[in-house]
Amino acid sequence: MLILRPPLPILLAAAGAAAELAVAAPANATEGPAAAPPAPWNLQAPSFAPGAPAPIGSAPSKPAAKRRPAISGARVVPHRIRKGRRATLRLSLSQAGTVKYTITRLSAPHRGRVVTKRLSVASGKVSIRLPRGAHGRSLASGRYRVSAVVTDSSGSRSRTVGRSLIVRPAHR
C-alpha cells in the first residue's frame, strides 16, 4: 500500500500558520460588546434613571405637573327649605383654596344670579352656611341652583359643581 504525504516544507508552513492563529488575539467580532465611540462635541448620552442629573447642555426639565383642585361629595342640606331658613353647602376638597359659590334663581319671574360669595377654606370636608336671603330680602319661593368652584393658590380651578335648592313658602 502506498501512502502519499505532502512535502515537509508545506507541513511546516501549515503548522506555523496554525500556531500563529492560536496565539494571535481573537477577531473583533468575538471580543464581546464594543465600547461606544465618544460622543462628538462633548455631548453625553441621555440618562433615564430617576433622580439622575440632567446631561450637560440639555434643556431644563419642567417640574411635575400639579393636579388641579377637585370638589367631591357636594350636597345642599337640606335640599328643600322654607322661606327665611338657611341651607348648608357641604363639600369635600382635595386642596386648600378659595371657594366661590353662586346661587342662581331658575324659576320665573326674575330668573338669574342672586348671590355670589368667596371664602378661603382648607382642604378636606367643608360646610358653608348659605345666606337666607340677598339684598336685604329672603330668597323668594322657587327653584335655585347652587354652583361652586375652587381656585388654589396657583390659580388652577376645579370643575364647577352644581346642586339644586328649593325654597318653599313660609308657614302661615
VEXDREN-2710 file (C-alpha; in Angstrom, 1 decimal):
% VEXDREN-2710
k/r/px/py/pz
1/MET/0.0/0.0/0.0
2/LEU/1.3/3.4/-1.0
3/ILE/0.9/6.3/1.4
4/LEU/1.2/9.8/-0.1
5/ARG/2.5/12.6/2.1
6/PRO/2.9/16.2/1.3
7/PRO/6.4/17.5/1.2
8/LEU/7.9/18.5/4.6
9/PRO/8.1/22.3/3.9
10/ILE/4.4/22.6/3.2
11/LEU/3.6/20.7/6.5
12/LEU/5.9/23.0/8.5
13/ALA/4.3/26.1/6.9
14/ALA/0.8/24.9/7.7
15/ALA/1.8/24.1/11.3
16/GLY/3.4/27.5/11.8
17/ALA/0.3/29.3/10.4
18/ALA/-2.0/27.3/12.8
19/ALA/0.2/28.2/15.8
20/GLU/0.2/31.9/14.9
21/LEU/-3.6/31.8/14.7
22/ALA/-3.9/30.2/18.1
23/VAL/-1.5/32.7/19.7
24/ALA/-3.0/35.8/17.9
25/ALA/-5.7/37.9/19.5
26/PRO/-9.3/36.9/18.6
27/ALA/-11.1/38.8/15.8
28/ASN/-13.0/42.0/16.7
29/ALA/-16.4/40.3/16.2
30/THR/-15.7/37.9/19.0
31/GLU/-14.4/40.3/21.6
32/GLY/-17.8/40.9/23.3
33/PRO/-19.7/44.2/23.3
34/ALA/-17.7/47.0/21.8
35/ALA/-17.5/50.3/23.7
36/ALA/-19.4/53.1/22.1
37/PRO/-17.3/55.7/20.4
38/PRO/-17.0/59.0/22.3
39/ALA/-19.9/61.4/21.6
40/PRO/-18.9/64.3/19.4
41/TRP/-18.9/67.9/20.6
42/ASN/-18.8/67.0/24.3
43/LEU/-22.4/65.6/24.3
44/GLN/-23.4/62.9/26.8
45/ALA/-25.8/60.1/26.3
46/PRO/-29.2/60.7/28.0
47/SER/-29.8/59.0/31.3
48/PHE/-33.4/57.9/32.0
49/ALA/-32.7/56.8/35.6
50/PRO/-34.9/58.6/38.2
51/GLY/-33.1/61.3/40.0
52/ALA/-30.2/61.3/37.6
53/PRO/-28.7/64.7/36.9
54/ALA/-29.6/66.2/33.6
55/PRO/-26.9/65.9/30.9
56/ILE/-24.7/69.0/30.3
57/GLY/-26.2/71.3/27.7
58/SER/-29.8/69.9/28.0
59/ALA/-32.9/72.0/28.3
60/PRO/-34.1/72.4/31.9
61/SER/-36.8/70.0/32.8
62/LYS/-40.3/71.2/33.8
63/PRO/-41.5/70.4/37.3
64/ALA/-44.0/67.6/37.7
65/ALA/-47.5/68.8/36.7
66/LYS/-49.6/69.7/39.7
67/ARG/-53.1/68.4/39.7
68/ARG/-55.9/70.9/39.7
69/PRO/-58.2/71.0/42.8
70/ALA/-61.3/68.8/42.9
71/ILE/-64.7/69.0/44.6
72/SER/-66.3/65.7/45.6
73/GLY/-69.4/64.8/47.6
74/ALA/-71.1/68.2/47.1
75/ARG/-74.5/68.4/48.7
76/VAL/-77.0/71.1/49.8
77/VAL/-78.5/70.1/53.1
78/PRO/-81.5/70.3/53.5
79/HIS/-82.4/70.2/49.8
80/ARG/-85.8/71.9/50.5
81/ILE/-86.1/74.8/52.9
82/ARG/-88.9/77.2/53.9
83/LYS/-88.6/80.8/53.0
84/GLY/-86.4/82.7/55.6
85/ARG/-84.4/79.5/56.6
86/ARG/-80.8/78.6/55.8
87/ALA/-79.3/75.7/54.0
88/THR/-75.7/74.4/54.2
89/LEU/-73.4/73.6/51.2
90/ARG/-71.2/70.6/52.1
91/LEU/-68.1/69.9/50.1
92/SER/-65.0/67.7/50.2
93/LEU/-62.0/69.4/48.7
94/SER/-58.7/67.9/47.5
95/GLN/-56.7/71.1/48.1
96/ALA/-57.0/74.3/50.1
97/GLY/-58.1/77.4/48.2
98/THR/-60.9/79.9/47.6
99/VAL/-64.4/78.6/47.2
100/LYS/-66.7/80.8/45.0
101/TYR/-70.3/79.8/45.3
102/THR/-73.2/81.3/43.3
103/ILE/-76.9/81.0/43.9
104/THR/-79.0/81.4/40.8
105/ARG/-82.8/81.5/40.6
106/LEU/-84.1/79.1/37.9
107/SER/-87.8/79.7/38.2
108/ALA/-89.7/82.7/36.8
109/PRO/-90.1/85.5/37.5
110/HIS/-86.8/87.2/38.0
111/ARG/-84.5/84.4/36.8
112/GLY/-80.8/84.9/37.2
113/ARG/-77.9/85.3/39.6
114/VAL/-78.9/86.2/43.2
115/VAL/-75.8/85.8/45.4
116/THR/-72.1/85.3/44.7
117/LYS/-69.6/84.9/47.6
118/ARG/-66.0/83.9/48.0
119/LEU/-64.4/82.1/51.1
120/SER/-60.9/80.9/51.8
121/VAL/-61.1/77.3/53.0
122/ALA/-58.8/74.4/54.0
123/SER/-58.7/71.0/52.2
124/GLY/-60.9/68.2/53.4
125/LYS/-64.6/68.4/54.4
126/VAL/-66.1/71.9/54.4
127/SER/-69.5/73.2/55.4
128/ILE/-70.6/76.6/54.2
129/ARG/-73.9/78.1/55.5
130/LEU/-75.8/79.6/52.7
131/PRO/-77.5/83.0/53.2
132/ARG/-81.2/83.1/53.9
133/GLY/-81.6/86.0/51.5
134/ALA/-80.0/88.6/49.3
135/HIS/-80.1/92.3/49.1
136/GLY/-81.9/92.6/52.4
137/ARG/-84.7/90.2/51.4
138/SER/-85.4/86.5/51.9
139/LEU/-84.9/84.2/48.9
140/ALA/-88.3/84.0/47.2
141/SER/-90.1/80.7/46.8
142/GLY/-88.9/78.8/43.8
143/ARG/-86.0/76.7/42.5
144/TYR/-82.4/77.7/42.7
145/ARG/-79.1/76.4/41.5
146/VAL/-76.1/76.5/43.9
147/SER/-72.8/76.2/42.0
148/ALA/-69.3/76.1/43.5
149/VAL/-65.8/76.2/42.1
150/VAL/-62.4/76.1/44.0
151/THR/-59.3/78.0/43.0
152/ASP/-56.0/77.1/44.5
153/SER/-53.1/79.4/45.3
154/SER/-51.5/78.8/41.8
155/GLY/-54.7/79.9/40.1
156/SER/-55.9/76.4/39.0
157/ARG/-59.6/75.9/39.1
158/SER/-61.7/72.9/39.7
159/ARG/-64.7/71.9/37.6
160/THR/-67.9/73.7/38.6
161/VAL/-70.2/71.6/40.7
162/GLY/-73.9/72.4/40.8
163/ARG/-76.7/71.3/43.1
164/SER/-80.3/72.3/43.4
165/LEU/-82.1/74.1/46.2
166/ILE/-85.8/74.5/46.6
167/VAL/-87.3/77.3/48.6
168/ARG/-90.9/76.7/49.7
169/PRO/-93.3/79.4/51.0
170/ALA/-93.1/80.2/54.7
171/HIS/-95.6/78.7/57.2
172/ARG/-98.6/80.9/57.7
END
